[in-house]
Amino acid sequence: MIRFGFAGQQFATERLIGDRRSLSGGPTLVFVAGIHGNEPSGVIALQRVFQDLDQRQVSLQGRLLGLVGNLEALAQHRRYLSRDLNRIWDQDFS
């Protein structure tokens, strides 16, 4: 569990923000937030989406998965620590 601040408020998260699935199966939709640690709003938005789904008892057809991309950078409120996860995808990356 890491803690981070945004707009004067404190938040906490783990890698897995939420995982909801239907009993009947279906497609999977994956959201990754917090790729950049200095951009926490996506993490907060996903937390709110999963809270809303729970409060409204929304039934899904498939699976909805929410993940945090860069936990340590988020905890330190830094864009990235050793490399920018949004800039590593090129032909030489293996």
C-alpha positions in Angstrom: 0.0 0.0 0.0 1.3 3.4 -0.9 0.0 6.9 0.0 0.0 9.9 -2.2 -1.3 13.5 -2.1 -3.3 15.4 -4.6 -5.1 18.8 -4.4 -4.5 18.9 -0.6 -6.0 15.5 0.0 -4.4 12.2 0.9 -5.1 8.9 -0.9 -3.9 5.3 -0.7 -3.7 2.6 -3.2 -2.2 -0.8 -4.1 -1.2 -2.0 -7.6 -4.7 -3.5 -8.0 -7.3 -0.7 -7.8 -10.3 -2.9 -8.6 -11.3 -6.2 -10.3 -14.9 -6.8 -11.0 -16.2 -9.7 -13.1 -19.5 -11.2 -14.0 -20.4 -14.8 -13.4 -21.4 -15.3 -17.0 -18.0 -14.3 -18.5 -17.5 -11.8 -21.3 -14.8 -9.5 -22.5 -12.1 -8.0 -20.3 -11.4 -4.2 -20.2 -8.1 -3.2 -18.4 -7.4 0.4 -17.3 -3.9 1.4 -16.2 -3.5 4.7 -14.4 -0.5 6.3 -12.7 2.0 5.5 -15.5 3.5 8.9 -14.5 3.8 9.4 -10.7 3.2 13.1 -11.0 -0.2 12.5 -12.6 -2.3 10.9 -9.9 -5.8 12.0 -11.2 -6.3 8.8 -13.2 -5.7 6.6 -10.1 -8.2 8.7 -8.2 -10.7 8.5 -11.0 -10.4 4.7 -11.2 -10.9 4.5 -7.4 -14.1 6.5 -7.8 -15.3 4.3 -10.7 -14.9 1.1 -8.6 -16.5 2.7 -5.6 -19.5 3.8 -7.7 -19.9 0.4 -9.2 -20.0 -1.1 -5.7 -22.4 1.5 -4.3 -24.8 1.2 -7.3 -24.3 -2.6 -7.3 -23.8 -2.5 -11.1 -23.7 -5.9 -12.7 -21.2 -6.3 -15.5 -21.0 -8.6 -18.4 -17.3 -9.4 -18.5 -14.4 -8.2 -16.4 -13.2 -4.7 -15.5 -9.7 -4.5 -14.1 -8.0 -1.3 -12.8 -4.2 -1.2 -12.2 -1.6 1.4 -11.1 1.3 1.5 -13.5 4.1 3.1 -11.4 3.5 2.7 -7.7 6.9 4.0 -6.4 6.9 7.1 -8.7 3.3 7.8 -7.5 4.4 7.5 -3.9 7.2 10.0 -4.5 5.1 12.2 -6.8 7.8 12.0 -9.5 7.1 11.4 -13.2 9.3 8.3 -13.2 12.2 6.9 -11.2 14.6 5.1 -13.5 12.8 5.4 -16.9 9.6 6.8 -18.2 7.2 3.9 -18.8 5.5 5.9 -21.5 8.7 6.3 -23.5 10.2 2.8 -23.6 8.1 1.4 -26.5 10.3 1.4 -29.6 11.8 -1.3 -31.9 14.8 -1.8 -29.7 12.8 -2.6 -26.6 12.7 -6.3 -25.7 
